[in-house]
Amino acid sequence: MTMTALGLLASLALAPASASADSATVNDNAAVQAPAQPAASAKPPMTDADLGASVIGRFFRYQAAEMGQTGSPITDPNAPPSRRDGWTPQPENAPPMPFTEWPYGGATSIGVNRPSSVDSPLMVALGKTGLGQAMNAAHIQAYGWVDVGGNISTSSRKQGNSPGAYDYNPNTVQMDQAVFYLERTPDTVQTDHVDWGFRVAAIYGTDYRYTVSDGLFSGQYLTNNKAYGFDLPMVYADIYIPKVAKGLELRIGRYIALPDIEAQLAPNNYMYSHSLAYSFDNYTNTGIQATLALSKNLFLQLGVSAGSDTALWNTGKHITNPYPSPLYPGQTFRKDPGAQPSFTGCLRYQTDSARDAIYACADAINSGTWGYNNLQWFGLTYYHKFTDKWHISFETYNLYETKVPNINNATVQTVVANGGTPFAGLKYNAPNMAQCHDPNVLTCTAKAFALLAYTNYQPSPRDNISLRTEYYNDEEGQRTGIATRYYDIALGLQHWFSPQIEFRPEVAYYRSIDAAAFNGDGALGIAPDKNHQLVLSGDVIVHF
């Protein structure tokens, strides 16, 4: 690896993955590894020569050199600026935060990203090899992480922590995700030429179930309910055109859905567990997403996709209806009625000081017909920085699906028993039906409302404390399976031993107000029997 590229590791802000604000939707672009910051201790300057020539030796020496630090130990005073002149300032540092920019999705951060800017021990290790030098010359990087977590819960049945997530199995230790990225990010700081990028992201672990797209590797979960599985939540290309306003980026492929504070990829989150708002949200879209910087403050996003969490080839596909009925009278029905042209529009405004950012979205909007995860999402996120140590992240949304079959209706129950719905063939994780208030209707509109806040305090350069507070109203029970209101409160610490190793312990309390919602097992049809639970959990993320 050249000294210029090594210098970039220590001087550039990062723009990798997101789920969900890289988050997030956002979320696939929130920082997963550390951008440059002053070293936390006065270690002597390090050079590339100090790492030696062995691939394995370079990997572990670099990891060791970063212990106790907040950034790369190797710097290059000749590295180009990592931020466009006159752009809004960087609001946060990673570590200890999961991002450096207030998150937004569907794009590599405009105005603040240089290629080859990820602090990757793997790329450092390959730096003396022909492969590493060729990748560096092309600004292609490979990196990832392994995330292992566990919990102790007052619930006991398998899957009994649900609807809490992603630690859905109580009293277990599991490998949540092993993730590998191969990517090139476009240079969005420069303004003189069109640039390009791409990302292929692979995930393996228990968390694959939170990225599943119907029709794409989905049999692992929907047919076999495997504890561990594989997915490709991001496969896309980016084109960056700097001379349209302050910059235009086009993203084409499968990408993390745009809104949300949180994301599926572990390092993009404050805490190990996830809010209910994110756990029952839409996750990925496949299509084309445009992000236009009208100014350094105001961004506009417009996109078209094939819906949420459904394979592109499901669009227009019909299957035989084995039991025509008043609910689905035709001889065939669409395999996934939610797989249809869908439109996303977002508006982002950030103040000159970057102390405030608001991001409003309408995500994957179409007819709203009951589909695999055909959520009509309307909401916003808001970030406010009180001081260098305190900030808050807030999210609220309304979402709905229309024409959702009423499980409280006797005719619908008969239709379901005879396989007369599009998702009757799914053994696991078929979309829930609605618990409509009127038992006489065949269908109704199922709605959910969320209020979520993360209050964050940074006591040291490598530590952040997060308080999550949430209210969630699953009005017809279509999202969580139980028609009830929820609230939860969680307190967590994110401690970074280095930019590559993070430890996130936490404690969370959940309460369902109107009905028991915890300690059930949906896979076995066992109803929940608790309306509250306490979960002590945590994970360790090791980057490579």
N, C-alpha and C positions, 0 to 999 in steps of 0.2 A: 504494500500500500504506500502511495507517495506521501511525502510530508504535507502536501497541500490537502489531500484527503484526510489525513490524520488530524490536521489542524481544524478541518471542518467539524470533526467530532466534538471539538471543544469550543467552537465559536459560533455554531449555527443553531438556531431554533429548529426543533424537530417537527415533522409533519407526517408521522405514520398513523396507524389505525386509531365502535364505535362508535351503536350500536350503537347509544345510543344513543357530544353532543356531539368521530371519527366518529350511539349513541351514538357521544354521542354521539346519528345519526351522526352527526357531529362527530360523530363519535369515532368514526373510523379515522378521523384526523387528529384526535386528541393525542397528546404525547404518550408514547409507551416507554420511552427511555430518555435519559437526561440530556437536555441541551447544555450549552456551556454555562458554567457558573464558577465563581472563584472557589478554589479548593478549600475544604473545610479545615484542613490542617496544613502546616507549613512543611510538606514533603518537598525534597529537592526536585528541581525540574527533571523531567524524564524525556528521553528521545526514543525514536523508533529503534535505534541500534541497541538500546538497553533490553529490548524484548527478545533478542536473538533471532535465529532463523527457523527453528523447529515450529511446526504448526501447533502442536500440543503445548509446547513450552510457551509460545507467544500468547496462546489463549489464557493459560492460567496465570502467567505473569501479569497480563493486562488486568485480569479480574482482581488479582491481589493488589495491584497498584491503585485500583479504584476504591478499595475498602476504606471507609471513613470519609470518602470524598463526595462531592455533589456534582462532579463533572469529570470529563476526561483528564487524565494526568499529562497528556501531550498537547501542547498548544502550538499554533503557527501564527506569528504576528503578521504574516502576509496574507492570511485568509481574507477573502472578500467579505463585505458587509453582509450580515444575515437578515437585514431589515431594510426595506425601501426607505429612502430619505423622505422625511416628513410624515411617515406612516404613524398610526397610533402606537403608543408604547406597549411593550409586552406586559400583560397584567400579572402573570404568575410564573413560578419556576417549577420545573420538574426534574428531580424531586424537590419538595415532597408532594407536590400536586400531581394529578394524573394528566395534566395538560399545561401548556404554556400560554395558549390563546383561549379566550372564551369559546367554547366549542360550537361548531356548526357542521352540518353534514354535507355529503355529496361533492366535496371538493378538497383538493390540497389547499391549505391556507394561503390565500392570495396576499402577495406583498411581503411574505415572511418565510419563504421556503427556498432553500438551495438544494440541489441534488446531493446525494451522498452525505446526508446530514445526520444519519442515525448513529448513535454511539453503540456500535456492534462489536463485541469481543470476537465473534466469528469472522467478521471482515478483517479485523486486525490480525487474527491468527492466520488468515489466508494471504496476508499482505505481501509475503515474499514468494508466493507461488505464481506460476503462470496464470492459473485460473483467477486468483485474486487480483492480479495486475490487469487482466483483461476486463474483469467486472468493474474495477475501479475506473478504468479508462472510459467505459461505457456508462458510468454512474449507475450501475446496477448493484443493489445490495441484497444480502441474505441475512436474516436474523429471526429471532423468535424468543420464546420463553416456555417454561414449564410451570404450571400452577397446581399445587397440591393443597387441599383444604380438608377440614373436618369440623364436626360440631357435636355438642352435647345438648340434648333437647328434653323438654318435658313431654313431648310426644314420643310415641314408641313404635307405631306401625310403620312398615316400609312405605315410603313416600309420604309419611305422616306430617312432615313439616310443611307440605304444600297447603295453601298457596304461597307460602314463603319460598323464596328461590335465591340463588341456584342451589343452595344446600337443602335440597328437597327431602333427602333421606336422613332421618334422625339417627344420631349416635353412630356416625360412620366417619371414616377417613377415605378420601377418594382423590384420584387425579382429575381435577376439573377440566383442565385443558392443556394440551401440548400444541403449540402454534408455531407455524413456520411461514415466514413472509419471503417472497422474492419480488422485488419491486424496483422501479425507477420513478422518482418523483420529479415533476417539472420544476424548472427554475422560475418561480413567480416573483422574485425580487427584481430581476432585469426587466427592461421594457423595450428591448430592441429586436427580439426575434420570437417566432412561434416555437414553443417547446412541447415536449410530450412526456408521458409517463405511463406506467402500468402497475398493477399489483395482482399477484396470485397469492391468496392466503388459504392455508390448510389448517384445520383444527381436528384434533382427536381427543376424546375424553368424554366425561359425563355431560359436559356443557353442549355437546353437539345437538342435544334435543331442543336447545333454545335458539338454534339457527336453522332448523329443518325447514326446507321448502318442499311442498307437496310435489312429488314427481322427480325430485333430484336427490338421489341417495336416501330417499325417505323411508324405504322399506325397513331399514335398520331399526327405526323407531315405530313407525306406524303399523308395521306388520309383526315385528319380532320383539319390540320393546327392549332392545339391547341396552344394558347399562352404559357401555362404552361404544362410541361410534365416531364416524368421520364425516366431515363436510367441507365444502369450499364456500364460505360465506361471502368472500370477495374475489371476483375475477373481473377486472375491468381495465379499460384504457382511458388515459387522460390526454386531452389536448388543451394547451394553454395559449391563448391569443392575447398578447399584452396591449395591443393598440386599439382595442375596443373599450371605450371608456377608460377605466383604470385597470382593466383586465377581465377577460372572459375565459372561463374554464368549462369544457365539456367532458362529462364522464359517461362512458358507454360500457354496459355490462351489468354484472350483479354487484350491488353495493349495499352497505348498511343503510337502513331507512334514516331519513334526515333528522327528525326531531330528537329530543330527550337529553337529559343530563347524563344518563348512563349509556353503556354499550355492552355488547356480548363479550368483547375482548377484555380479559381481566385487568390489565394495567390501565385501562381507560376509565376506571371507576375509583371513587373514594374508598369504598368498602367492599368486603368480600361478598356479603349478601346483597340482594337487590330489592328495590322497592316493589310493591305490588303494581304500581303504575307501569314500571318497566317490564315486569315479568309477564304481564298480560297485554302487551303492546304488539304492534307489528315490528318485524325484525329486519327483513331485507326486501329490496325491490330489484327488478331486472328491467332495464330500460336505458333511457338517455336523460341525463340531468345537466342543466346549464346553470352556472353561477356567474353573475355579472357584478363586478365592483363598480357601482356608479360613482363612488367616491371612496376615500379611505374609511368613511363612516358607514355608508349605506350600501348594502348588498341586496340584490334581487335574485331569486332562484325560481326557475320554471323547469318542469320535467314531465316526461311521459313514461309510463311503465306498464307492465302486464298485471298490475295488482300487487298485493302483499303476500310474500311467503308462498309463492306458487311458481312452478316452472313455466318458462315462456311457451313451451309446446302444449300446455294445458289450454291455452286460449282457443276457444271455439271447439274444443274436443267434446264429443258426445259419447255416452255409453248407454247400454240398454237399461231400461227401467223395468225391473222384475215384478213390480207391483203397482201399476197405474192406479191413481187414487185422486180424490179431490185436491190433495196437497200437491202432487206431481202427476197430472193426468196424461202426459204424453207417453209414447212408447220408448222414448229416449229422454235423457236429460243431460245437461252439461256436466262433465266430470268434475269441474270446479267452477261454479257460477261466478266466483270472484275473480277468475282469470279473464280479465277484460281490459281494454284501454283505460288507463287511470292517470290522473293528473296531479302533480304536486306543485304548490306555489308557496314560497317562503320569503319573508322580508326580515333582514337583520340590520340593526342600527347599533353602533358602538360610539360612545362619546370620545372626544379628542383625548381625554385623559385616560381612556380605557378603564375607568372605574365602573362604568355601567355598560351593559350590553343586553339588548332585548331581541329575541328571535321568535317570530310568529310564523306558524306553518299550517297549511292544509295539506295533509299527506295522503297520497294514493286515493284520490277521490274519484268515484265512479257511481254506478247506480246503487251501490251499497248492499246488493243482494247477498244473502247468507252464503258465505263461501268458506274456504279453508281457514283463512284469517283475514277476511275482506273488511278490515276496519276502516271506517271513515273518521279520520283523526283531525281534530281542530284544536289547536292549543298554542302555548308559548312557553319558552324558558326565559328567565331573567337572571342576570348575574350582577352583583354589586360588591365592590371592594371597599370596605370601610377604612381599613388601614393595611399596611404591608403584612400584618399578621392575621387579619380577620376578613373573611368574605362569606357571602351567602349565595347559594344557587337555588333558584325557585322554579317550579314547573307546575302548570295546570293544563288539563285537557278535558274535552268532551269527545267521546267516540261512540259510534253506533254501527249496527248492521240492521238492514231491513229484511222483511219476509223470513224471519227466523222461525222455524217450526216450534210450536207450543207444546212442550213436553207434558204440560198439565191437561192436554186435550186427549180424550179417549181415542178419537179417530187417528190422531198423530201417533199415539202409542202403538196402534195396530199397524200403521204404515211402517213404522220403524222396525217392529218385530218381523215384518215380512221383507225387509231390505229395500223399501221403496223410497230411499233418500240418496242423494249423490255420495254420501260418505259412509253408507252402511257397510261397505267393504273394509273400512279401516278398523282394525282390531284395537288399536291404541291411539290416543290423542286425536280422535275424531273431534271436529268442532262441536262444542256444546250447543244444545238447543236452549230456548228461552223458557223461563218460568213466568209466562205471561199472567198478568193480573186477572184477566178475564178467561176462565177455562173454556169458554165456548168458541173462541177464535182459533183458527188453524195456525196463524202466524201473528207475530207482532214485531215491533222494532225494539231491539235490545240495546240498552244504553249503559255507559259507564262514565263516571266523573272522578277526577283525581286532583288532589292538592298535595304537593310534595316540596320539601325544603331540606337542603343540606347546609347547616351552619358550620363553618370551618375556622379553626384556630391553629396557627402554625407557631409552636413554641420554639422551634429550632430549625436550622436549614434542612434537616433530614427527617422531620417529624411533622405530622398533621393530625389533628383530632377533629373528627366529624360527628355531628349530631344529626341524625336523620329523623324527621317528623313527617307523618303522612296520614292523609285521610283518603279513603277509596270507597266509592259507592258503586257496587255491582248491582244495578237496579233490578235486572231480570235474571241474574245469575249466569249469564252467558259467558262471561270471561272466566270466572273462578269455579263455576259449577254450583255455587251457593248464592242465592239472592240475599245479600246482606251488605251492611256497611262495615267497613274495617277502619281501625286506626292502628298504627304501629309507631314505635319509637326505638331507635337504635343508637348506640354510642360506640365509636370505633377509633382505633389508632392506626395510622399508617407510618411505620418506621422503616427507613431505608438504611440498611447497613452500607450500601453503596448504590451507585446508579443502576446496578444490575440485580440487586437482591432486596426484596421488599417483604415485610412481615405486617399482616393486617389482622390483629385480634379485635373482636367486637362482642357486644351483647345486645340482643334485640328482644323486644316484647311485642307480641301481636294480640289483637283483640277483635273478634267479630261480634257485632252488636246485636243483630237480629236472629241469628241462627248459629248452631255449631258449624265450624268450618275447618277444624284442624284434627289431626290424628285419624284421617281416613286413608283408604288405599283405592284410588280410582281404578287402577289396573285390575283389581279383584272385585270391584263393585262394593267395597266396604264403605259405608257412610261415615263421615267425621262425627266424633262424639265430644269434641272440646270446642269451647268458644274463646280459648286463650292459649298461648304457649310462650315459653321463655326459651331462647336459644343462645347458647354461648358457642361462638364459632371463630374461625380464623383460617388464613391461608398464608402460604409462602410462595412468592413468585421469583423465579430465577431466570434472568435473561441470558441469551447467548448471541 
